[in-house]
Amino acid sequence: MAEVGNLADWRGKLLIDREGDKIGKLEDVYVDVETDEPVFGTVKEGFIVGRHLTFVPLQGAVVSPDGLQVGVSRDQVQDAPNIEAEGELQQEDESELYHHFELNYEPPNTPSGRRLAKR
């Protein structure tokens, strides 16, 4: 589990994959609504025209002064589902992300049925 500290300090940090390759800069952090632990972050991909946000799992991330090293490969991130990150994620999108990165997904017992919240 990543040492959380202040999640606002994470924004703009470089995300590095498990092999040490650059993924991109962290834009936003999504936390588990039941535990308040960081689960996913978003990075911008693509060129200036047509850039989109891609989700990256943060579970097990190692925090350093240089950035955050995550436990997935850059290829897994590039192959991640394209999900609109404007506003709140839908439960189906959350499930798709968890399954893509082979993470255990169980919808929480909340009125929205969503597990992730943007911080």
C-alpha positions, 0 to 999 in steps of 0.5 A, spaced: 500 500 500 502 506 498 504 511 503 498 516 502 500 523 506 497 529 502 494 526 496 494 534 493 502 533 493 501 527 488 498 531 483 503 533 477 508 527 480 511 523 474 508 516 474 513 510 473 511 503 471 514 497 474 520 497 469 522 504 470 519 507 464 515 513 464 508 513 464 506 520 464 504 526 470 499 524 475 493 528 474 487 526 479 487 521 484 481 516 485 480 513 492 476 507 495 469 510 498 469 505 503 477 505 505 479 512 503 485 509 500 488 511 493 486 506 488 487 509 481 490 515 478 489 519 471 495 521 466 494 524 460 496 520 453 497 522 446 499 529 443 496 536 444 490 534 439 486 529 442 489 528 448 485 523 453 486 521 461 488 514 462 487 510 469 493 507 472 492 503 478 495 506 484 495 500 489 502 498 491 505 504 489 512 506 491 512 514 493 519 517 492 521 524 491 522 523 483 515 520 482 510 514 484 512 507 481 506 503 480 506 495 479 503 495 472 507 496 465 506 502 461 503 497 455 498 495 460 496 502 461 496 504 454 491 498 453 487 500 458 479 502 456 478 509 454 473 512 459 471 519 460 474 522 466 469 528 466 465 528 473 464 521 476 465 514 473 459 510 472 459 503 476 460 499 469 467 503 468 469 502 474 468 494 473 471 495 467 478 498 469 478 493 475 478 487 470 483 490 465 488 491 471 486 484 474 484 487 480 478 484 485 472 488 484 466 488 488 461 494 488 460 497 495 454 497 499 452 505 497 446 508 494 450 509 488 454 502 487 460 506 485 467 504 489 471 510 486 471 517 488 475 523 485 479 527 491 
